[in-house]
């Protein structure tokens, strides 16, 4: 087995944790690759390096050392996006605070031996395909969610949700979160949305601070295509669009955002069919 090990160098313990992981993986019989981009941090430590594209191509498994993350390399969400065309499974080692998608904590290196020996489960996760006005100026994917929000503190935004071209709901407030089942435990949950079993094929729409006494989330099946139409009661203000917490894109309140489940997917490595619910119990409940 060849493992592409990607540490998040913004984390204080990333280098020593990555070295421990590499030692454990090699001890179990795996070949370990690191990116040329991090070579200076591991010089003289007996590591093997390759360009990112070559490492993604050569590896059997991608292991990140960080957390779930947003934009930082070495976290699961960026690695999922970067590896999408290679169809390689991911495993996260958590050295962050929450690390909800990471199934190995820094003190659980023995699980990496199980990885090398093939003692794991592949958990296939849906991803979102997102575009603005159906144009090439903005096309992205998201493993967790897409967030459409107002651009200023004193503003609100009107959001109309269309499902297969039928108007199904209208919210006025700070915006809306459209999440996969994987992302249902992220921002959508904080905004009052439900927790979805990650094995469900569907997506959930949750308003953010809706100016209403009754604005529930809505859950849609996998084959549905959603369109979000925006307007502002205060005039032609801009709104913000962000996929998986990446730097937001400014869009016009006259734009429409199209969201659907992609025909592609991400495979996360886990060691227990109930890993998602164990993470809920340990991390979301504070145990």
C-alpha positions in Angstrom: 0.0 0.0 0.0 1.2 3.5 -0.9 0.0 6.3 1.4 0.0 10.0 0.5 0.5 11.8 3.9 -0.7 15.4 3.9 0.1 17.4 7.1 -1.6 20.7 7.9 1.5 22.8 8.8 -0.6 25.5 10.4 -1.2 23.1 13.3 1.5 23.2 16.0 1.9 19.4 16.3 1.5 18.6 12.6 5.2 17.7 11.9 5.8 15.4 14.9 2.4 13.8 14.4 3.1 13.2 10.7 6.4 11.7 11.6 4.8 9.3 14.1 2.2 8.4 11.5 4.8 7.8 8.8 6.8 5.6 11.2 3.7 3.5 12.1 2.6 3.2 8.4 6.1 2.1 7.3 6.3 -0.3 10.2 3.2 -2.0 9.0 4.6 -2.3 5.5 3.3 0.8 3.7 5.2 3.2 1.4 4.7 6.8 2.5 4.8 9.8 0.3 4.9 13.5 1.3 4.4 16.5 -1.0 7.4 18.4 -2.4 5.7 21.5 -1.0 6.5 20.4 2.6 10.0 19.0 1.9 11.8 21.8 4.0 9.9 20.7 7.1 11.0 17.1 6.8 14.6 17.3 5.4 16.9 14.7 6.8 14.1 12.7 8.3 14.2 9.8 5.8 10.9 10.8 4.0 10.0 10.2 0.4 8.6 13.1 -1.7 6.7 13.7 -4.9 4.8 16.4 -6.7 1.1 16.5 -5.6 -0.3 15.3 -8.9 2.1 12.4 -8.9 1.5 11.5 -5.3 -2.3 11.5 -5.9 -1.8 9.2 -8.9 0.6 6.8 -7.1 -1.1 6.5 -3.8 -3.8 4.0 -2.7 -4.9 6.0 0.3 -4.7 9.7 1.3 -4.1 10.4 5.0 -4.4 14.0 6.3 -2.9 15.2 9.6 -5.0 18.1 10.8 -8.8 18.1 11.1 -11.8 18.7 9.0 -10.6 22.1 7.9 -11.8 24.6 5.3 -8.9 26.0 3.2 -5.8 24.6 4.9 -3.9 21.8 3.2 -3.6 18.7 5.5 -7.3 18.8 6.3 -10.1 16.6 4.9 -12.2 19.1 3.0 -9.4 20.5 0.9 -8.0 17.0 0.3 -11.4 15.7 -0.8 -11.6 18.5 -3.3 -8.1 18.1 -4.6 -8.3 14.3 -4.9 -11.8 14.2 -6.5 -10.5 13.3 -10.0 -8.3 10.5 -8.6 -11.0 8.5 -6.7 -8.7 7.7 -3.8 -10.1 7.1 -0.2 -9.3 9.5 2.6 -8.5 9.1 6.2 -8.1 12.0 8.7 -5.9 12.1 11.8 -7.3 14.8 14.0 -5.1 17.3 15.8 -7.7 20.1 15.7 -10.6 20.9 18.0 -13.6 19.1 16.5 -12.3 16.9 13.6 -15.7 15.5 13.0 -14.8 13.8 9.8 -11.5 12.5 11.0 -11.7 8.9 12.3 -8.3 8.7 14.0 -7.2 10.8 16.9 -3.5 11.6 17.4 -3.3 9.0 20.2 -4.8 6.2 18.1 -1.9 5.5 15.7 -2.5 1.8 16.0 -5.5 2.3 13.7 -3.0 3.0 10.9 -1.8 -0.5 11.2 -5.3 -1.7 10.6 -5.5 0.6 7.6 -2.4 -1.0 6.0 -3.7 -4.5 6.7 -7.0 -3.7 5.0 -9.1 -3.8 8.2 -11.3 -0.8 7.4 -14.6 0.1 5.8 -15.1 2.6 2.8 -17.9 5.0 3.6 -19.1 6.6 0.4 -20.2 10.3 0.9 -22.3 12.4 -1.5 -21.0 15.8 -2.7 -22.7 18.9 -4.0 -22.3 20.4 -7.4 -22.8 24.2 -7.3 -23.0 26.7 -10.1 -24.2 30.3 -10.5 -26.7 31.0 -13.3 -25.6 27.8 -14.9 -22.4 29.7 -16.1 -18.8 28.6 -16.1 -17.8 31.7 -14.0 -18.6 29.7 -10.8 -18.7 25.9 -10.6 -17.5 24.2 -7.5 -18.1 21.1 -5.4 -18.7 20.7 -1.7 -18.5 17.7 0.6 -20.2 19.6 3.5 -22.2 22.5 2.4 -22.8 25.6 0.3 -23.7 28.8 2.2 -25.4 31.7 0.7 -25.5 34.7 3.0 -26.0 38.5 3.2 -22.9 40.6 2.7 -23.4 43.2 5.4 -24.4 43.3 9.1 -27.4 45.6 8.6 -28.8 43.8 5.6 -31.1 40.9 5.1 -31.6 38.8 2.0 -34.7 37.2 0.5 -34.2 33.6 -0.5 -36.6 31.6 -2.7 -36.0 27.8 -2.9 -37.1 26.1 -6.1 -37.1 22.3 -6.3 -37.3 21.0 -9.9 -38.5 24.5 -10.9 -41.3 24.5 -8.3 -41.2 27.2 -5.6 -41.2 25.3 -2.3 -40.1 27.9 0.3 -39.2 31.5 1.0 -36.9 32.8 3.7 -36.0 36.3 4.7 -33.0 36.6 7.0 -29.2 36.1 7.0 -29.2 33.4 4.2 -29.4 29.7 3.8 -27.2 26.6 4.1 -27.6 23.7 1.7 -25.8 20.6 3.1 -25.1 17.0 2.3 -25.8 14.4 5.0 -22.1 14.6 5.8 -22.4 18.4 6.3 -25.6 18.2 8.3 -23.5 18.1 11.5 -21.7 21.3 10.5 -23.1 24.8 9.9 -26.6 23.5 9.1 -26.8 21.9 12.6 -25.7 25.2 14.2 -28.5 27.0 12.3 -31.0 24.5 13.7 -31.1 21.9 11.0 -31.5 18.1 11.6 -28.7 15.5 11.8 -28.9 13.2 8.8 -27.5 9.7 8.6 -24.5 10.1 6.3 -25.6 7.0 4.3 -28.8 8.8 3.2 -28.8 10.0 -0.4 -30.2 13.5 -0.1 -29.6 17.1 1.0 -31.0 19.5 3.6 -31.8 23.2 3.3 -31.6 25.2 6.5 -32.3 29.0 6.8 -29.9 31.2 8.8 -31.6 33.4 11.3 -34.8 33.5 9.4 -37.1 36.4 10.3 -40.1 34.2 11.0 -41.6 32.3 13.8 -41.7 29.1 11.8 -39.0 28.4 9.2 -38.1 24.7 9.4 -35.3 23.0 7.4 -36.4 20.9 4.4 -34.9 17.6 3.3 -34.8 16.6 -0.4 -34.1 13.3 -2.1 -31.0 12.7 -4.1 -32.5 13.2 -7.6 -33.8 16.7 -6.9 -32.3 19.8 -8.4 -32.5 23.0 -6.3 -32.3 26.6 -7.4 -31.9 29.4 -5.0 -33.2 32.8 -6.2 -32.0 35.9 -4.3 -33.2 39.4 -3.8 -32.8 42.1 -1.2 -35.5 44.2 0.3 -32.9 47.0 0.8 -32.0 47.3 -2.9 -29.5 45.7 -5.3 -27.0 44.5 -2.6 -24.5 41.7 -3.1 -24.6 38.4 -1.4 -21.8 35.9 -0.5 -21.4 32.3 -1.6 -19.0 29.9 0.0 -18.5 26.1 -0.5 -17.1 24.1 2.4 -16.0 27.3 4.2 -13.7 28.5 1.4 -13.2 32.2 0.7 -16.6 33.5 -0.3 -17.5 34.5 -3.8 -19.5 37.8 -4.2 -22.7 37.3 -6.2 -25.4 39.6 -7.1 -28.8 39.5 -5.5 -30.2 39.1 -9.0 -28.2 35.8 -9.5 -29.6 32.3 -9.1 -27.6 29.5 -7.5 -28.1 25.9 -8.8 -27.3 23.0 -6.4 -27.6 19.3 -6.9 -25.9 16.1 -5.8 -23.0 15.3 -8.0 -22.6 11.9 -9.7 -19.2 11.9 -8.1 -18.5 11.0 -4.5 -15.8 10.9 -1.8 -14.8 7.7 0.0 -13.9 8.2 3.7 -12.1 5.4 5.6 -13.7 4.3 8.8 -13.3 1.4 11.2 -16.8 1.1 12.4 -20.2 1.3 10.6 -21.3 3.7 13.4 -18.4 6.1 13.3 -20.6 9.0 12.5 -22.8 8.4 15.6 -19.8 7.8 17.8 -18.5 11.2 16.7 -21.8 12.8 17.5 -21.8 11.3 21.0 -18.2 12.2 21.8 -17.7 15.5 20.1 -21.1 17.2 19.7 -22.4 16.1 23.1 -19.1 17.0 24.8 -18.4 13.6 26.3 
